[in-house]
Amino acid sequence: MKHRLLILGTLGEFVQLVQKSREKGYYTIVCDGYPDGPARKFADEAYQIPVTDTERIAELCREKEIDGIITSFSDLLLECMVKIADRAGLPCYLKPEQLPWYRDKSETRALLRKLELPTPGFRKIPTAVLEDPDRKSRLKERLKGLRYPVVSKPLDKYGSRGIYISENLDELIEASQKTAEFSDMPEILVEEYNDGYEFNMMTWVLDGQVHVISIADREKTSVAKGEIPISTRNVYPSRLMAKVERPATELLQAYIEKTGQKDGALSMQFFWKPGEGIQVCEIAARFFGYEHELTDIVYGFNMEELLLASLYDRTKLQKMLTDHDIHKPHCCGAVIYFQGRLLTIGDQSKAVLLGQKKEVEKPWIFYREGETVIEHGPNPYLALYYVKTENREEMDELTQEFYREMHILDPSGKEVAYQNQIPDYTPAEK
């Protein structure tokens, strides 16, 4: 009998997953709330239903006799998939009762602390405190023991939304009120800020065992005081992998043994400082968006094949994980991101030219000329480029060329793109 698969998501990242599903002969249905999602045209059927309408999509699964559901790349999509699968009686690697450990930042922090695993000091602050005329003294009391700088975060959002850095209590009062505006919950999270080297780690859990797929350097650039630094480049493999691979893997293994996750995607963003070790930033039960393509470029390890095998071919899944060796990359690969100001795109010819460099595997320009950059809209960046070189030295030289040559201008000639920087790795490698 032909498998009938529902893929939750239709934006550009899902095109290859839909195409591979069709190539394998699976009857493929896609669904989300975006009417113009590029993946729609490759599917057998496409439905426009907001992913948060989980009961309606579960009914669609029953009606269409779906036997598998998959998504990735977004915490919201993961959460909705888990709920849909539960309501529709479909197999899924998580149950709804496990979601708080992957979706609620305070639950993640509390479990890490209970397990005595490294995590920033944190407090949950009721939004009612922020509205109190005596909020300064009440906040000061609640934050005793935390080191500045701190970051304020919504407990229920993703994609770096509503996150601000504060150097002192007065700054935190203003920042936390802005954070609360992003949240639908009665509390926000305030935690110590780690300015160490940051990493993206993607793994797959099979029969309760963590298998490492990749560890990348997640580079950021500061653009304004109080704003969380923007993501500007992720490089595979990490130049500091020897220092972080073992402790990071052991941490994730301990974490899933407590949450009960036996299978499925598992990713972590974490920090590392010389002499201080690693510290968790976020743990998610999905792969990173606009980045998983790098495992294919650098290792020949295709995430779409992995996701489909996890549903319908466990033998292949086992072989993919057993054969994979993160210490044997074929090349150095990176995704270079450009983010920008909320202006109208006038001239992006320089961005188009950068995409024609021989090292570029795939350019991705998100806006058309005449469109206005929208904060937290469907387009996460101005542009990104998947690039590969023989080694890290060549990658850094290429990246500097990109940073010098990238210009996207508004109609008046004002620069839209933020200026990126490569961090200094010298202290870490001493």
Secondary structure as the mmCIF struct_conf table of DSSP 4:
data_model
#
loop_
_struct_conf.conf_type_id
_struct_conf.id
_struct_conf.beg_label_comp_id
_struct_conf.beg_label_asym_id
_struct_conf.beg_label_seq_id
_struct_conf.end_label_comp_id
_struct_conf.end_label_asym_id
_struct_conf.end_label_seq_id
STRN STRN1 ARG A 4 LEU A 8
BEND BEND1 LEU A 11 LEU A 11
HELX_RH_3T_P HELX_RH_3T_P1 GLY A 12 PHE A 14
HELX_RH_AL_P HELX_RH_AL_P1 VAL A 15 GLU A 23
TURN_TY1_P TURN_TY1_P1 LYS A 24 GLY A 25
STRN STRN2 TYR A 27 ASP A 32
BEND BEND2 GLY A 33 GLY A 33
TURN_TY1_P TURN_TY1_P2 PRO A 35 ASP A 36
HELX_RH_3T_P HELX_RH_3T_P2 PRO A 38 PHE A 42
BEND BEND3 ALA A 43 ASP A 44
STRN STRN3 GLU A 45 GLN A 48
TURN_TY1_P TURN_TY1_P3 VAL A 51 THR A 52
HELX_RH_AL_P HELX_RH_AL_P2 THR A 54 GLU A 63
TURN_TY1_P TURN_TY1_P4 LYS A 64 GLU A 65
STRN STRN4 GLY A 68 ILE A 70
BEND BEND4 PHE A 73 PHE A 73
HELX_RH_AL_P HELX_RH_AL_P3 ASP A 75 ALA A 88
TURN_TY1_P TURN_TY1_P5 GLY A 89 GLY A 89
BEND BEND5 TYR A 93 TYR A 93
HELX_RH_3T_P HELX_RH_3T_P3 PRO A 96 GLN A 98
TURN_TY1_P TURN_TY1_P6 LEU A 99 LEU A 99
HELX_RH_AL_P HELX_RH_AL_P4 PRO A 100 ARG A 103
HELX_RH_AL_P HELX_RH_AL_P5 LYS A 105 LYS A 114
TURN_TY1_P TURN_TY1_P7 LEU A 115 GLU A 116
STRN STRN5 PHE A 122 PRO A 126
HELX_RH_AL_P HELX_RH_AL_P6 THR A 127 GLU A 131
BEND BEND6 ASP A 132 ASP A 132
TURN_TY1_P TURN_TY1_P8 PRO A 133 ASP A 134
HELX_RH_AL_P HELX_RH_AL_P7 ARG A 135 ARG A 142
TURN_TY1_P TURN_TY1_P9 LEU A 143 GLY A 145
HELX_LH_PP_P HELX_LH_PP_P1 LEU A 146 ARG A 147
BEND BEND7 TYR A 148 PRO A 149
STRN STRN6 VAL A 150 PRO A 154
BEND BEND8 LEU A 155 ASP A 156
TURN_TY1_P TURN_TY1_P10 GLY A 159 GLY A 162
STRN STRN7 TYR A 164 SER A 166
BEND BEND9 GLU A 167 ASN A 168
HELX_RH_AL_P HELX_RH_AL_P8 LEU A 169 PHE A 182
BEND BEND10 ASP A 184 PRO A 186
STRN STRN8 GLU A 187 GLU A 192
BEND BEND11 GLY A 196 GLY A 196
STRN STRN9 TYR A 197 LEU A 206
TURN_TY1_P TURN_TY1_P11 ASP A 207 GLY A 208
STRN STRN10 GLN A 209 THR A 221
BEND BEND12 ALA A 224 ALA A 224
TURN_TY1_P TURN_TY1_P12 LYS A 225 GLY A 226
STRN STRN11 GLU A 227 GLU A 227
HELX_LH_PP_P HELX_LH_PP_P2 ILE A 228 PRO A 229
STRN STRN12 ILE A 230 TYR A 236
BEND BEND13 PRO A 237 PRO A 237
TURN_TY1_P TURN_TY1_P13 ARG A 239 LEU A 240
HELX_RH_AL_P HELX_RH_AL_P9 MET A 241 THR A 259
TURN_TY1_P TURN_TY1_P14 GLY A 260 GLY A 260
BEND BEND14 ASP A 263 ASP A 263
STRN STRN13 GLY A 264 LYS A 273
TURN_TY1_P TURN_TY1_P15 PRO A 274 GLU A 276
STRN STRN14 GLY A 277 ALA A 284
BEND BEND15 ALA A 285 ARG A 286
HELX_LH_PP_P HELX_LH_PP_P3 PHE A 287 PHE A 288
TURN_TY1_P TURN_TY1_P16 GLY A 289 HIS A 292
HELX_RH_AL_P HELX_RH_AL_P10 GLU A 293 TYR A 299
HELX_RH_AL_P HELX_RH_AL_P11 MET A 303 TYR A 312
HELX_RH_AL_P HELX_RH_AL_P12 ARG A 314 ASP A 323
TURN_TY1_P TURN_TY1_P17 ILE A 326 HIS A 327
BEND BEND16 HIS A 330 CYS A 331
STRN STRN15 CYS A 332 PHE A 338
STRN STRN16 GLY A 340 GLY A 340
BEND BEND17 LEU A 342 LEU A 342
STRN STRN17 THR A 344 THR A 344
STRN STRN18 ASP A 347 ASP A 347
HELX_RH_AL_P HELX_RH_AL_P13 SER A 349 LEU A 354
TURN_TY1_P TURN_TY1_P18 GLY A 355 GLN A 356
BEND BEND18 LYS A 357 LYS A 357
TURN_TY1_P TURN_TY1_P19 LYS A 358 GLU A 359
STRN STRN19 VAL A 360 ILE A 365
TURN_TY1_P TURN_TY1_P20 GLU A 369 GLY A 370
HELX_LH_PP_P HELX_LH_PP_P4 GLU A 371 GLU A 371
STRN STRN20 THR A 372 THR A 372
HELX_LH_PP_P HELX_LH_PP_P5 VAL A 373 VAL A 373
TURN_TY1_P TURN_TY1_P21 GLU A 375 HIS A 376
BEND BEND19 GLY A 377 PRO A 378
BEND BEND20 LEU A 382 LEU A 382
STRN STRN21 ALA A 383 THR A 389
BEND BEND21 GLU A 390 ASN A 391
HELX_RH_AL_P HELX_RH_AL_P14 ARG A 392 GLU A 405
STRN STRN22 LEU A 409 LEU A 409
TURN_TY1_P TURN_TY1_P22 PRO A 411 SER A 412
BEND BEND22 GLY A 413 GLY A 413
STRN STRN23 GLU A 415 GLU A 415
STRN STRN24 ALA A 417 ALA A 417
HELX_LH_PP_P HELX_LH_PP_P6 TYR A 418 ASN A 420
HELX_LH_PP_P HELX_LH_PP_P7 ILE A 422 ASP A 424
HELX_RH_AL_P HELX_RH_AL_P15 THR A 426 GLU A 429
#
